[in-house]
Amino acid sequence: MDVEAFTQCFTPFYEQGRKLLKKFLAKLPKDELPSAVVFSGGGSKIQGIREHIVEPVLTEIMGGRENAIKCIQRITVNPSLIDRAIVYGAALIANSMVQVQEMLLSDVGIIVTLPSDLSEKLGIPDGVDTLMSPILKRGSPLPARMESHSMGIIYQVKLGENLPIQVVIDDDDDDPFIQEWQISIPPRKNENDPQKRSFEWVMAADTDGMLSMTVKPPHGKEKKWEGRFERKISGRTRIIAGAAPPGQETRFFRVSPDQIRLAREELNGSSRKHGGAK
């Protein structure tokens, strides 16, 4: 296979590579754009990585090809010793000459059911599940972690029922990836026990791309799931923000943790005012 035929075969790979790199770099502040590029890892030795992925993306975000070339050439082994990229890249990192910082590529959220007063305050129709995102924010340095209690939001579950846990990789507004589990909540021990109890969860992502979800149910053993949350063909859905058009089902309503927190504060403030007036 000659170079031209190889390049044609790899066109989809190059396109996806540009999309991923552009998405990753676009979230950085202008004063934190790359000052240099290290080609490291097995993928860096594939024909055309520099010409068809790195250089075009840098040209676009850095305001011209000249700036992109300067960025690439700041590390002198890049142009002449690309076939040794794995060795040189690993050596630069190992000797702390280059700092590597893994960041989260997509927002991560969770499906929740809000109390009726909050739903009304936020304009969410009855019976519509709510995607609360982001819990872990895109661009956050890894490892990243968020505990439910630190968000100031109380989660409750009915005793004796199955609790669905739905974590959402919010990588596409219309078509995110959803990972779902079911856990069984132990029933009430006696009639004097409350029908609902609060529970906590911890969402975390490590530097190897592993995402974990730990749930601490009331009166139950802590449960933890982890995985790389790869995209799959099945189990996809569509998110519609706001009321759906007639005849179109609305399954999710998108809301941020800050919106929920603000709505709760406003509701609490309103309750105190009415209480003081009586």
C-alpha positions as CSV (number, residue, x, y, z in Angstrom):
1,M,0.0,0.0,0.0
2,D,1.5,3.4,-1.0
3,V,1.2,6.5,1.2
4,E,-1.7,8.0,-0.8
5,A,-3.8,4.8,-0.4
6,F,-2.9,4.6,3.3
7,T,-3.9,8.2,3.9
8,Q,-7.3,7.6,2.2
9,C,-8.0,4.6,4.4
10,F,-7.1,6.7,7.5
11,T,-9.2,9.7,6.6
12,P,-12.0,8.8,9.1
13,F,-9.3,8.3,11.8
14,Y,-7.8,11.7,11.1
15,E,-11.2,13.4,11.2
16,Q,-12.0,11.9,14.6
17,G,-8.6,12.7,15.9
18,R,-8.9,16.4,14.9
19,K,-12.4,16.5,16.5
20,L,-11.1,15.0,19.8
21,L,-8.0,17.2,19.9
22,K,-9.9,20.4,19.0
23,K,-12.6,19.6,21.7
24,F,-9.9,19.0,24.3
25,L,-7.9,22.2,23.5
26,A,-10.8,24.5,22.9
27,K,-11.8,24.5,26.6
28,L,-8.4,25.9,27.7
29,P,-8.0,29.6,28.4
30,K,-6.1,31.5,25.7
31,D,-3.2,32.0,28.1
32,E,-2.9,28.3,28.6
33,L,-2.6,27.1,25.1
34,P,0.2,24.6,24.4
35,S,3.7,26.0,24.3
36,A,5.1,22.8,22.8
37,V,4.0,19.4,21.6
38,V,5.4,16.0,22.6
39,F,4.6,13.1,20.3
40,S,4.5,10.2,22.8
41,G,2.8,6.8,22.7
42,G,2.1,4.2,20.1
43,G,-0.4,6.3,18.2
44,S,2.2,9.0,17.6
45,K,4.0,6.8,15.2
46,I,1.1,6.4,12.8
47,Q,1.7,8.0,9.5
48,G,0.1,11.5,9.3
49,I,-0.5,12.2,13.0
50,R,1.4,15.5,12.7
51,E,0.3,16.6,9.3
52,H,-3.4,15.6,9.4
53,I,-4.3,16.0,13.1
54,V,-1.9,18.0,15.3
55,E,-0.8,20.7,12.8
56,P,-4.3,21.5,11.5
57,V,-5.8,21.8,14.9
58,L,-3.0,24.0,16.3
59,T,-3.2,26.2,13.2
60,E,-6.9,26.8,13.9
61,I,-6.7,27.5,17.6
62,M,-3.3,29.4,17.6
63,G,-4.2,31.8,14.8
64,G,-2.1,30.5,11.9
65,R,0.2,27.8,10.6
66,E,3.4,29.7,11.6
67,N,2.5,29.6,15.3
68,A,1.5,25.9,15.0
69,I,4.9,25.0,13.4
70,K,6.8,27.0,16.1
71,C,4.9,25.1,18.8
72,I,5.7,21.7,17.2
73,Q,9.4,22.6,16.6
74,R,10.2,23.8,20.1
75,I,11.1,20.2,20.9
76,T,13.8,19.5,18.5
77,V,13.4,15.7,18.3
78,N,9.9,16.1,16.8
79,P,10.8,16.8,13.2
80,S,13.9,14.5,12.8
81,L,13.2,11.5,15.1
82,I,9.5,10.9,14.9
83,D,10.1,7.2,14.6
84,R,11.5,7.3,18.2
85,A,8.6,9.3,19.6
86,I,7.7,6.7,22.3
87,V,11.2,6.7,23.7
88,Y,11.8,10.4,23.7
89,G,8.3,11.3,24.9
90,A,8.5,8.9,27.8
91,A,12.0,10.2,28.7
92,L,10.9,13.8,28.8
93,I,7.9,13.0,31.0
94,A,9.9,10.7,33.3
95,N,12.6,13.3,33.9
96,S,9.9,16.0,34.7
97,M,11.0,18.1,31.7
98,V,7.4,17.9,30.5
99,Q,4.4,17.9,32.8
100,V,1.4,15.8,31.9
101,Q,-2.0,16.8,33.2
102,E,-4.9,14.5,32.4
103,M,-8.3,16.3,32.2
104,L,-11.9,15.2,31.9
105,L,-13.0,15.3,28.3
106,S,-16.7,15.5,28.9
107,D,-19.2,16.7,31.5
108,V,-20.6,13.9,33.7
109,G,-24.0,14.1,35.2
110,I,-26.7,12.0,36.9
111,I,-30.4,11.5,36.4
112,V,-32.5,12.7,39.4
113,T,-36.1,13.0,40.4
114,L,-36.7,16.4,42.0
115,P,-39.4,17.3,44.6
116,S,-42.5,18.8,43.2
117,D,-41.7,22.3,44.7
118,L,-38.3,22.4,43.0
119,S,-39.7,21.1,39.7
120,E,-42.3,23.8,39.7
121,K,-39.8,26.5,40.6
122,L,-37.5,25.4,37.7
123,G,-40.4,25.0,35.2
124,I,-39.9,21.2,34.9
125,P,-43.1,19.3,33.8
126,D,-44.4,16.7,36.1
127,G,-43.2,13.2,35.6
128,V,-40.1,14.2,33.6
129,D,-36.7,12.9,34.8
130,T,-34.0,15.5,35.2
131,L,-30.4,15.4,34.0
132,M,-28.3,17.2,36.6
133,S,-25.1,18.1,34.8
134,P,-22.3,18.8,35.2
135,I,-21.4,17.0,38.4
136,L,-17.8,16.4,37.2
137,K,-17.0,19.3,34.9
138,R,-15.3,18.9,31.5
139,G,-11.7,20.1,31.7
140,S,-11.4,19.3,35.4
141,P,-7.9,18.0,36.3
142,L,-7.8,14.3,37.1
143,P,-8.3,12.7,39.5
144,A,-11.7,14.4,40.1
145,R,-14.3,13.7,42.8
146,M,-17.7,14.9,43.9
147,E,-19.7,13.9,46.9
148,S,-23.4,14.5,47.0
149,H,-23.5,16.1,50.4
150,S,-21.0,18.7,49.3
151,M,-23.5,20.0,46.8
152,G,-26.0,20.9,49.4
153,I,-28.6,18.7,47.9
154,I,-30.4,15.9,49.8
155,Y,-31.3,12.7,48.0
156,Q,-34.0,10.5,49.4
157,V,-35.2,7.0,48.5
158,K,-38.3,5.0,49.5
159,L,-37.4,2.0,51.6
160,G,-38.2,-1.4,50.1
161,E,-37.9,-0.3,46.5
162,N,-35.4,-0.6,43.7
163,L,-33.3,2.5,43.1
164,P,-32.1,3.2,39.5
165,I,-28.7,4.9,39.3
166,Q,-28.2,6.6,36.0
167,V,-24.8,8.2,35.3
168,V,-24.6,10.3,32.1
169,I,-21.5,11.0,30.0
170,D,-22.7,14.4,28.7
171,D,-20.7,14.3,25.6
172,D,-23.5,15.1,23.2
173,D,-26.4,17.5,23.8
174,D,-28.8,15.3,21.7
175,D,-27.4,11.9,22.3
176,P,-25.4,11.4,25.5
177,F,-24.2,8.0,26.8
178,I,-26.1,6.7,29.8
179,Q,-24.9,3.9,32.2
180,E,-27.6,2.5,34.4
181,W,-27.7,0.1,37.4
182,Q,-30.4,-1.0,39.9
183,I,-29.9,-1.5,43.6
184,S,-32.4,-2.9,46.1
185,I,-33.2,-0.8,49.2
186,P,-34.0,-2.8,52.3
187,P,-37.6,-2.5,53.5
188,R,-38.6,-0.8,56.8
189,K,-37.9,-2.9,59.9
190,N,-41.2,-1.8,61.5
191,E,-44.1,0.5,61.0
192,N,-42.5,3.3,63.1
193,D,-39.6,3.7,60.6
194,P,-40.0,6.5,58.1
195,Q,-41.0,5.6,54.6
196,K,-38.1,7.5,53.1
197,R,-34.4,8.0,54.0
198,S,-31.6,10.0,52.6
199,F,-28.7,8.5,50.9
200,E,-25.3,9.6,49.6
201,W,-23.2,9.0,46.6
202,V,-19.7,9.7,45.4
203,M,-18.7,10.1,41.8
204,A,-15.0,10.0,40.8
205,A,-12.7,9.8,37.8
206,D,-9.1,8.8,37.9
207,T,-6.1,9.5,35.7
208,D,-6.5,6.2,33.8
209,G,-9.9,7.2,32.5
210,M,-11.8,5.0,35.0
211,L,-15.1,6.5,36.2
212,S,-16.6,5.1,39.5
213,M,-19.9,5.6,41.3
214,T,-20.3,4.7,44.9
215,V,-23.7,4.7,46.5
216,K,-24.3,4.6,50.3
217,P,-27.9,3.5,50.7
218,P,-29.7,3.8,54.1
219,H,-29.2,0.7,56.3
220,G,-27.5,-1.1,53.4
221,K,-24.0,-2.1,52.3
222,E,-22.0,0.5,50.3
223,K,-22.1,-0.4,46.6
224,K,-19.5,0.7,44.0
225,W,-19.5,0.4,40.2
226,E,-16.6,1.4,37.9
227,G,-15.9,1.2,34.3
228,R,-14.5,3.2,31.3
229,F,-18.0,4.0,30.1
230,E,-17.4,3.4,26.5
231,R,-20.0,4.4,24.0
232,K,-22.4,1.7,22.8
233,I,-24.9,1.6,20.1
234,S,-27.8,0.6,22.4
235,G,-29.3,2.5,25.3
236,R,-29.2,6.0,23.7
237,T,-31.7,8.7,24.2
238,R,-32.5,12.3,23.4
239,I,-32.6,15.2,25.7
240,I,-35.1,18.0,25.2
241,A,-34.6,21.2,27.3
242,G,-38.0,22.6,28.2
243,A,-41.5,21.5,27.1
244,A,-41.6,19.1,24.2
245,P,-43.6,19.9,21.0
246,P,-47.1,18.3,20.9
247,G,-46.8,14.5,20.3
248,Q,-43.1,14.4,21.1
249,E,-42.1,12.7,24.3
250,T,-39.9,14.6,26.8
251,R,-37.8,12.2,28.7
252,F,-35.1,14.4,30.3
253,F,-34.9,18.0,31.4
254,R,-31.4,19.5,31.7
255,V,-30.5,21.5,34.8
256,S,-27.2,22.4,36.6
257,P,-26.5,21.8,40.3
258,D,-26.2,25.6,40.7
259,Q,-29.7,26.1,39.4
260,I,-31.1,23.5,41.8
261,R,-29.2,25.1,44.7
262,L,-30.4,28.6,43.9
263,A,-34.0,27.4,43.5
264,R,-33.8,25.7,46.8
265,E,-32.4,28.8,48.5
266,E,-35.2,30.9,47.0
267,L,-37.8,28.5,48.2
268,N,-36.4,28.4,51.7
269,G,-36.3,32.1,51.8
270,S,-39.9,32.4,50.7
271,S,-41.0,29.9,53.3
272,R,-39.2,31.9,56.1
273,K,-40.9,35.1,54.9
274,H,-44.4,33.5,55.0
275,G,-43.7,31.9,58.3
276,G,-42.7,35.2,59.9
277,A,-45.9,36.9,58.6
278,K,-48.2,34.5,60.5
